[in-house]
Amino acid sequence: MELPSLLLCILLEFLAVNCLDPAEERIVGGYAPVPHSIKYIVSIQTTDRQHICGGSLINKYWVVTAAHCNIGVDKMMVVAGDYSLSIYEGTEQEILPHHLVPYPEYNPITNNNDIMLIKLRAPIYLNSYVSIALLPRQDASMAEGRMCRVSGWGYTSSSGGQIPSTLRTVKLPIVSTEKCNSTGSFNGTITENMLCAGYSTGGKDACKGDSGGPLVCEGRLYGVVSWGKGCAEALFPGVYTAVSKYRRWIDNTIFSYYGRCNND
Ligand code: ARG
């Protein structure tokens, strides 16, 4: 190791930041992606920089996240181009929200319709660290067994007390709604607006703090991290908002705002 980087390492260690990144698991059962290779993910934070939820950039003014991530427009900040939440890399873009549009029929008891759009005050600049996620067509379905990727800064286990500083990601297969709804699993609580993904043996999953974040299948944003039972338990896959059910609502909402606000 060269002397300057060694000194930086010691300095970072002094600052209680992980320098050599031990092989600890974040997201549950996942790994660290190549930094800035997942460019559509954003961290939704409080204005004093506490990570709350994930989100996905769908164009330079709009983010898709979960309705249960609604902490109020005045308390929220969106960070794009991030990788380590604790180290400033110079690639981050922090933008305040202009308006929050939770799905009007979001039900916090059943978790049905757990989706929200965030209109940003200023556009995010798309560059080599930041890009958009493509949306699926209205009602497009994803067959059982198709592999998807979920990413986030969430807990690394149900019991695992803290938000990791660097992004994690894991690949998971889609589980059919029938299987997900069976007795011994979610027992009829999965609606047609939800999508399940995970292994029947558990071990890999999204967890607390990953909410609102992207589940990407075949290059499109099919799911938003919504809920689950604990994290990575056998027979309990993660439950995602099925974005394809909301494609028309997303398009209409964005269109109505552009109509009113004259943004590019
Ligand atoms: N609701 C959680 C959050 O607010 C995410 C739940 C996802 N859980 C799971 N086991 N996939 O961050």
Residues whose N, C-alpha, C, O or C-beta is under 5 A from the ligand:
A	BS01	LIG	D205 A206 C207 K208 G209 D210 S211 S226 W227 G228 K229 G230 C231 A232 G238 V239
